[in-house]
């Protein structure tokens, strides 16, 4: 069989038929959102009525994932606290007649149980490949999903499930893709597309990081969802080995994918749905507004407020004249 048509010599035959494990790298500093993230992890900032990382966990559980590893660093204990059962709080809420709130607290803990969430401290060189390699030590030779905790997708079929379906069709690594405005190419990794296999499944041969619009190899952007197989983990191990020899640069997941794709098959799945990035202030506000407007209770209130602000009836917070 020609080089590049299978994942590796034995990988296709040995791979499990579906995916049950996932990694959420949550060790970042959230520097683009400072000072908001000085004391509050960016993963715990609310989008709608849930912290953003809960949206990711819900997506994974809804997609059949039964083993979620959240890779954390110091100062992220609020994440554990959020998903941890709190019987005393539940009992107090029920004693006060606040049944709906008690049910909501219990439901989050049940979500963590269904996803069998475990936590792992990040160790190793800087870069987004390190948490994936950390988690892989506990996964053996199983493939895994990797989703960032500051992305939120709204879709009839969860993004994670769409990626799993693509893996089940190919038994190879898969990247989540979205169509992009060509003028935005310098914000993304842009895949080199070799073949369109219909239904949004593309055979790709690598990624070009943040190319100029004239140099973009396709009209798609890789937007932070991956099926990672053991062959890519091998590439991450090799990157890390070289890093310890020279102590230079970072460990990037895209570098491992590119090294793997040089001789083996990698696919992209164009995701059906709406993507919200919450990793910077403007996009975070857009996500907040979109989720609030879609809420049956909050949406009408916000629309009314927007009309009032447009008419100049009320000043927006922070715009008051504070001079004396």
N, C-alpha and C positions, 0 to 999 in steps of 0.2 A: 504494500500500500504506500502511496507517495507520502513523503514527509509533510507534516502539517495537517493531515486529515484525521488524525486521532489525537487524544489527549497525551498519552504516552504509551509505550509498548504494551503494558498490561493494564493500564488504568481503566480503560473503557469496560473491560470484562469484570474487573474487581469492584468497581464503584457500587455503593448501595443504590437501589433503584429510586430513592427519594431522599429528602433532606429533613432532619429532625433537630439539628443543632444550629445555633446562631450566636454571633458575637456582636456586642454593641460597644465600640470603643468610646469611653466616657472619661478619659483622663486629661482632656485638653483644658487650657486655662480660660478659654472664652474671652481672649484679650480684645477681640473686636467689639465686645459688648461692655467693656469697662466704662464707668465704675459699677454698672449694674451687677456684674458678676464678681465683684470683689469679695463678697461674703456668700452669695447664692450661686451655686453651680448653674451654668447655662442650661444644663439638661433639666433643671427644675423650674425654669421660667415657664409661666403658664401660656398655653395656646388654647383659647377657649376656656373651658373649666377644668383642664387637665394639664399637668406639667408635660413639657414636650416629649420627654423620654417615655412617658406612659403611652403616648400615641404610637411610638415605635414598638413597645412591648405588646400592645393590643394588636397591632398589625401582625406581629410574629405569631402570637397565640391563635389568631383567627386563620392563619395560614398553616396550622398544624405543627408548628415548632414546639417541641416539648423539653428543650434543654437550652436555656439562654444564659450566656456568660456576659456579664457587664464588667468591662475592664476599667478600673478606676485609679485615681491617684489621691494624695492627701487632700482633705477638705471636701470630699464628696460624700460624707456620711449621710447627708440629707436624702440622697438617693435610696440608700438602704432603709432609712427611717420611713420613707414614703411607702415602700412596698412591704415593710415588715408588719405582721399582725399586731393589733393593739387592742386586746380584749378589754382592758380597763376603760379605754375611751369608748368602745362600743357599749359596754355596760352602762356607763354614765349617760350616754346619749339616749339609750333605751329607757333608763330610769326617768329622764327628763321628757319623755314622750317624743323625742326627735328621731323617729323610726327611719325616715328616709335618709338622714345623715348617717345613722348607724349602718344601714344597709350599704351605703356608698363606701364607707370605710372598710367594711368586710369584703366588698366586691373587689377592691384593689388588692387586698391580701390574697383573695382567691385567684386573681389574675396571676400573681407572682407564683402561687402554687402550681397552677396549670402550666406555666412556662418554666417551672423548676429553675427559678433565677438563682444563680450563684455569682459571687463577686470575686474578682481577681485583681490584685495590685499590679500596676504596670511596672516592669523592670526592663532595662535595656536602652539602646540608643534612641534618640529623639526621632520621631517620624510616625506616620500613620500605619506603617507595616508592623511596628513593634507590638501593639496590642493584639493584632491578629496572630502573630507568632506566639505570643504568651499564651493565648487561649488554645492554640492548636496543640500544645503539649498535652492537654487533657482530652483531646478528641481522637487521638490515634490517626487512622487513615481515612476518617470520614470527611466528606465534603461539608462545608458550612456556609451559611449566609452571613454576610457582613453588612450591617446597616448603621449609618451614622445617627446619633441621637438628636441632631438638630435639623433633620429633614422630616417633613410630614407630607404624606401622600393622601389624597382623597380620591378613591377609585371604587367602582363597583366590585371589581376583583382586586384584592389587596396587592400592592406592588410585590411583596414578598412571595405571594402565591404565583404571580406571573413569572417571577424568576425561577421558582421551583418547577413550574411547568416547562420552561425552556430547558432547564437542566435535565428533566426527565426525558425530553425529546433528544438530547444530544450527549448526555453523560460527560459534559465538558464544562469548563469555567464559563460563567455568564456575567455580563455587565449590564446594568440598567442604563438605558439610553432614553433621551427625549429629543424631538426635533428642536433645533435652535435657530434663532435669528443669526445669520452669518456674521453680522456686525458684532455679536457677543462672543465670538470664538475665543478671545483672549481671556475669558473668565473660566474656561473649562478645559478638560481633557477631551480631545476630539478623536473619535475612532477612525482608523483606516478600514474602510469597508471593502471586502473582497467579493461578497456574494449576498444577494437578497433572497432569502428562502421563504418569503411571504409570511403573513400574519405577524409582522414586526420582528421576525427573527433574522438576524444578520450575521454572517460569518465575518469576523474582523481579524486583522493581522497585527494590531497594536494600537497604541494611543499616542497622539501628539499633544503635549502639554501646552495649553494656552497659545496656540498659533495665531499669527496675524490673519485677518479675514481672507486675504489673498492666498494664504498658505494652508488654510483649513482643508483637510483631506476629505471631509464629508459635511453634511448638514445636520449632524447629530452631536449631542453632548453627553458625556458620561456623568451621571448625576448622583453617584453615591449609593449604589446598591450592588452587591456582588455575590455570586456563588463562587467560592474558593475551593479548589480541589488540592489534594496532597502535592501535586506537581508544583503548584504555585507556592505552597509552604516550603518546599525544597529550595525554591529560588529565594525566598525570604531568608532562609537559613544561610544560604551562600552569601547574600548581601551582608548579613550580620557578621558572618565570619570575616569578610573583607573589612568591614568597618572596624572591628576590633584590631585588625592589623595596622590600619592607617588612621583611625579615629577622625574621619573626615566625612562631612555630609550627613544625610539623614536616610532612614530606611523607609522607602516609599512603596506602597502597595502597587502603584502603577508601574514602577520599574520592574517589579517581580512579574507582573502580568506581561509586560513587553518582552522580557527575557524568555518567558514561557512560550509566548505566541510566535517567537522566531521560528520554532520548529513544530509546534503542536497547535491543535485547534482551540480557538476561543470564539465565543459568540456574544453578540449583543442582543438584548431584547428591548424593543421600543415599548415603553410603558404607557398603557392607557390610563389616564387619570390626570389630576392636577397636583403639581409639586409646589410645596411651600418650603423655602429655605429660611431658617430662623437664626442663622449664624452671624448676621450683621443687623444693625439697628433698623434700617429701612425695610429689609425683607421681613424682619421679625414683626414690625408694625403691620405690614401687609397681611401676614398670617393671622395675627391677632384680630384684625378688622374682618377678614374673610370668615373666620370661624364665628365671631360674634354676630355678624350679619346673618349667618345661616341658622343661628339659634332661634327657636320659636319664641322665647321670652325676651332675649336681649336684642334681637334684630330690630323689632319695631321701636324700641327705646333709642337705639343708636341712629336709626333713620330720622327720628324726630329731632334728636340732638343735632344731627348734621344740618337739618333745615333751619333750626334756630341759630346755629353758628353762622350759617350762610346769610341769614337775615341780620346778623349782628346783635342778636338779643342777649347773648351771654359771651363774655370773654373766655377764651381757652385757657386752661391752667398754664401758668408760667408766662402769660402775656400781660398780666396786670401791671399797672403803673405803680411801682413800689417806691417812688421818690417821695421825700417828705419835705 
